[in-house]
Each structure stands twice: as structure tokens, then as C-alpha cells.
Amino acid sequence: MDIDAGDNNFDEILDEQNPDAYFDPLASPDITMPSADLRADNPRKRPRATVEEVEDEDSRWYQHFPEDRAAGAILEKCQTQFEKLRDEQKKAGDAPWTPFESEDEWELARWLITSGASGKKNDEFLKLNKVKQGIDPSFHNYRALLQRIDALPQGPKWTCYPFDMEGDELDAHGKPRTEVFEIWYRDPVECVRELLGNPSFTKQAYEPCRIFKQENCSNREFNEMWTAEWWWEIQELLPIGATLAPIILASDKTQLTRFSGDKQAWPVYLTIGNVDKETRRTPSSRATILLGYIPVSKLEIFSKKKRSGALHQMFHDCMRIMLGALKAAGGHGVTMDCADGFVRKIFPILAAYIADYPEQCLVACCMENSCPGCLCSPKGRGDTDHAESRDPLFTLKTLGEQSRGEAPPAFSEHNLRPINPFWADFPHCNIFSSMTPDQLHELHNGAFGDHIVKWSTAATNGEADEIDRRFRAMTSHPSLRHFKKGISLTTQWTGTERKNMEKVFLGVLANTTDPGVQLSVRGMMDFIHYAHFETHCDESLVELDQAWSAFHHCAGSCFSPRAWRRSYRW
């Protein structure tokens, strides 16, 4: 059932005595009302109110964004990128596989370039007599192959931005040492344009909606990004007719890329929340674009005392250069062709940042013993009390005062670093609420691996030897891993191994520990299970919170007080 609400008053919507409150909304401005022809061709056109029964599928009730705000308004009709390319090829008389001689040659080139073979191996293959006398492609070496690939339609172009850094260390002539760096990146606005206009991404959303599992608009469901409250709130701040493009950034310093000259770089990726999550997380769909590379250096031009701060500021300076185009686009909007064949005014807004815990602290400008999202003290990170969230405006004010030498008390109270953050003037951006959970390091390797396993082992009769004996004695099962050597002798675990251990750990503890310990471990296992849900609702979030509370309720009284005080904070 679709509920198109002109406001958030559900009582008025559901009032059977006043049906006109829903079926006769206010007229939208002209720019938001496409012509009849556009409406007829619009694949996302939806009825004003419908009730549809679908077999074997749970019912959902939808509340769409108010029509008078015209979210995702259509400006005009357009051709998709592929349609434009097809017309250009027809006009020039080119075949679809141009610049290759034939479709077979295109398939060969595609296989060679995606096989992972080195350039040397490709040259050896192309020089084989069987290849030259049989297939005989128009490219006879790897260099010629790359030239043809470069002639294919390209995505956003790469830009090289060189810059110098001057340190506080002196060279042999008594002058400050300098180091030259290069940032390679692509225009983030053009990357958004590439993603929005890709017709292979058909499951795109251009407006927010609220989904409920009950007809009385209760038990709200959260699945895709456009079902979240964040999109709804930001959409209300944008002009009438605006289309929001939530920017999702990701970086991972552990995935360094090595270049010639023994140089390393730190990759940064970009995607958008308009594309459904199943497509985004499929590598072959290419819905996540490599945005650029941040140079990596030890910065030996700085003294050891200042080197750490210089490295932190260098990251933010590089991100500021890389993301500079998003500021104006997010504030004023940019017209873009969308995958459904219509033009919209797009406002790219930074929505989420995916990183592990150290990088989250780096982005949030806080110490690594602090929470990047809230103001809990380093010693209180394991407490059940909810701490106040970090405020971007207050944080920027505090950092500014610190840079001017005013030494505000909040700087040390909030465990901040003296950094000029790249996100300072991004429109509608709350960098602290944009941090995504790091389930691998926070739950599997952190809460479970570093804490639950150690506490439970210490609370077991016989400790590590008994735990190992029980793991070895477990019956083999096709869907469960058998730890035939136990777990105490292994020091390095992968995330997959931790997950396999979680499946059987509660059974291992049965009848060998205090019942309270088992209840606490069960609470943590339930929490990890709920945290992995791909779709949440109000009820599942309550269960998630109750599981966390159950863990804390039992852990403090059942585990060793010494171990609990020493290591319960993560």
C-alpha cells in the first residue's frame, strides 16, 4: 500500500472521515510536474494510492516524500550514455566493437586485459605462431593492445596534482628539507555523473521513502539508504525539486598500492546511495569507483616530534584537494542525466565514510583511544550509558581556537588532534554520524576475539586446556569448522575463522562455566547476529539493544573482576 503524505500527520492520513486529506494534495511547482509525454515514459511513475496483494510476500506500507517538495523532480528527457554512444557509432559508421577489427578480436582483447597476466606474458602469447598464423589479431604486442583499449570510451579522467611539503629538518645547506608528492585523483562530481547515468544500474532511487511493516505505520523497516531517516531529513533541507546523491567514501590504508620508484599510495573509493546495496557490493558491477590515491610517506623531512601531526594533516589536505568539487556541487546542485532517461538536478552530499577504527579517528580528528562518534571518555568506552554525540560545528570551533593558540578546555576534554579537517565546509555534512560500523575489527576480532574468548577461557574449569579439549572433541559437521588442534596455540586469526568459532563457542562452554557466563556470551552472540542483518526494523533494533544489555548485565558479575576491569573497554 502506498501512502503519499503531504505531511507527517498519520492520524489525518488514516482518517476515513477525511479521505481528501490524502487524495487531493497541494499542486506542485511547475518544475516538478513533467509533461504528459514524460510521465507516460517515466518507469518510476507510481499510482497515488494502491493496495496490492502479493502472494508469499510480506506486506509493506510506504510513505513517500511530500509531493509539494517534488524530491527527484524530472527536468527533461535525455539519452543515456550508452544511447549517445550508439548514435555516435551509427553516425560514424563504426561497428559496436570499434576500435577492434571484429567481435572475436574484442573478446580476445577483453580476456587478455582481464586475465591478470603481466605485459610480458601477454607479449609472449601474442607472439606464438599459433596466434599469429591462426587468430592473427590486429594488435601484435601488448603495447598495441593498450593503445586500442585507450581508444575506447573513457570514464572520468585522471588528474595529477603535484605539491611540495616543507619540514622542520634542515639539509646540508641549513635550509628546511622539502619533499615532492603527487595526488592522482578523478573529479568526484564526474564520478557521480558516471554512476547516475549508467543504464546498467536500473535499481536507482531519486527520493526517500519510509517503509512500515504494519498498516498503522508502526514497525518501520530500514533496508536501502533511501529508506533511512537521514535521507528524509537532508531532503527537507534541499531546494524544491532537488535530487539527493548520498556520497559514500571508503579508504583502507592496509590496501596500499605500490608504484614505480618504490612509491606507495593509499586508495580512496566512491559510490552513491542511489544505487541499491546489492549492486554496490558486487565487484563485477563496478558501482564503486576508484576516486584517487593519497601518497604515503614517512615524512622524514619532519622531526619525530612533529612527524605524526604532519602525517595527519597531509591526509586531510589530500582529501580536501580530491573532494574539492563536491562543495560547490553539494551547495548549488548540478544537472545530470540519469539512468532512467531523465535529467535531474543532483546535490551530492557526503553521507557515509567506510574505514577501520584508526582511520575513523584520523577522519574525526580525535585520538585513537577515543570514540570517533561520541564524547565518551577513553576509560568509559565499554559503559552502557549513552554519551553525547560529537558536534561538527563545536568541534570546528574548538579546533579553530586551538590553532590560534587559545587552548580551549574542550580540545583536551574531547581528545582532539590539532588538524584542519577536509570536511570543514562540506554542506549538510556530519562527519561523526557518517562513520559506518567496522564489524570485522569491532565485533569479530575485537569484542569476541579479544574479550569474550579470553574472559570465558579464564572463567572455565580447566581454562585453556579444557576449551581446547572441547573444541577437539566436537563432532564433525559439513557446515561447521572442526578445530582439531583447539584454539589456544593459534595467535593470528582471520575474520572467517572468528565467525566459524562463534558458531560453536556457546556449545563449547556448556556445563563447564557459570550459567551467568553463558548468558553473557549468548548476549554477545545474539548482538553479533543482529548486527549482521541486511534489513532492520524497529523490532529487530530493540532486540539488538536488549542483547547488548543482556551481555553487560551478566558480564560484570560473572567474569573475573580483574580481567573485566583491565580489558572490557573497546
KAJO-V676835 format. One line per field, one symbol per residue. phi: phi as a letter, one per 40 degrees, with the letter a starting at -180 (. if undefined). psi: psi as a letter, one per 20 degrees, with the letter a starting at -180 (. if undefined). burial: # if it has 9 or more other ideal C-beta (glycine too) atoms within 8 Angstrom, else .. Layout:
phi: ???
psi: ???
burial: ???
//
This chain:
phi: .cbcccaccccccccccbcccbcbccccddccbccccccccccccbccabbbcbcfbccbbbbccdcccfcgcccacaccdcccccccccccgccdcdcccacccccccccccbcgccccccccccccdccccbcfccbbacccccccccccdbcdccbbbcabbbcbcbcccgbdcbabbbbbabcccccccccccccccccbbbacabbbcbccgbfcbbbccccccdccccdcccccgcbcbccbbaaaccccbcbcgfcbbbcbbbabccccccccccdccfcbbccibccbacfccbcdcbccccccccdcccccccbdcccccccbgbcacbccgbcbccbcbcbabcacddccccccgbcccbccbbbccdcbccccccccccbdccccccccccccgcfcdcccccfcbcbccccdbccfbbcccccccbccccbcccdcccbdcccccccccgfcccccccccccccadcbcbccbgbcccbbbccccccccccbcccccdgbbcdcccccccdcccccccccccbbadcccccdcccccccccccccbcddcccccbccb
psi: ppoopiajnhhhgioiimhihgimrqqqrhiinrrhghhhioijpqqgpqopppqkpqqqpporqphiilpkqpgrqrqrghgggghggghikqqhjpjqhrhghghggggghiijqrhghggggiiphhghifgmripjrhghghhhhhiqpqbpqqppoqqqppaiqqahjjqpqqpprppprqohhhggggghjoiimhmqqjqrqppqiqhklrmqqoerhiiqhgggghhhirrpiqppnppoqpqohhmqpprqjkqqqoqpqprqihpqhhghjohiikippogappqpqiliiqrhhigghhgghgghgghgghjhihgghhhiqppqprhjkqpropnopohqoorrghhghghikrqjjrpihrkqqhijijqipprpqqpgghghgghghhhjjimqhhghhjlrqnqoqhjgkppkpnhhiipqqnhghhfghegggifgggghghiqoichgggghhghiqpqqhjqponijaihiphoqrhghghhhhhighhhipjirqhhghhghhgghgghghhjphprrhghhghghhgghhghhhghihrphghghhjip.
burial: ######...#.##.#.....##..#...#.##.....##..#......#.........#######.#########.##.##.#####.#..........#....##.##..#.........##.###...##....#.#.##.##.###......#....#.#.#.#.#......####.###################.#..##########...#.#####.####.###.##..#.##############..##.....###############.##....#.###.######..#.##...##.###############.###.##..##.##################.###.#########..#####.#.#.##.....#.##.#.###.##.##.......##..###..#.#.#..#..#.##.##..#######################..#..#######.#.....#..#..###....#.#.######.###.##..##..#############.##....##..##.##..#########..##...##...#.#
//
